Amino acid sequence: MDFKSLKPYVRQALEQRVKAPAELPIRWLVAYQIAIITEGEAIMHLDDVSHKMSKGSVAFIPPNVAHRYTVTSDHSKLIVVFDTN
């Protein structure tokens, strides 16, 4: 899919690959984000609740919510950040 055609609605779209084991730091977003796991596994910690994510899992993360990831096997995900203006 050509994410450039989705502008001005999408601020950023990228694929992120992370080798396990890894701890991705706590983040607070200023926009809505969708994360789709395309391979591997991770645990998403969202507002002190843990969710196991594997291939095909989709996370919708609203603005101003603290979240982080623990990568349990080499994983990649597609991240789409929406413009909130």
Beta strands, then each sheet from edge to edge (+ up, - down):
strand 1: 10-18
strand 2: 22-27
strand 3: 33-46
strand 4: 49-54
strand 5: 58-61
strand 6: 67-82
sheet 1: 1+ 6- 2+
sheet 2: 1+ 6- 3+ 4-
sheet 3: 1+ 6- 3+ 5-
end
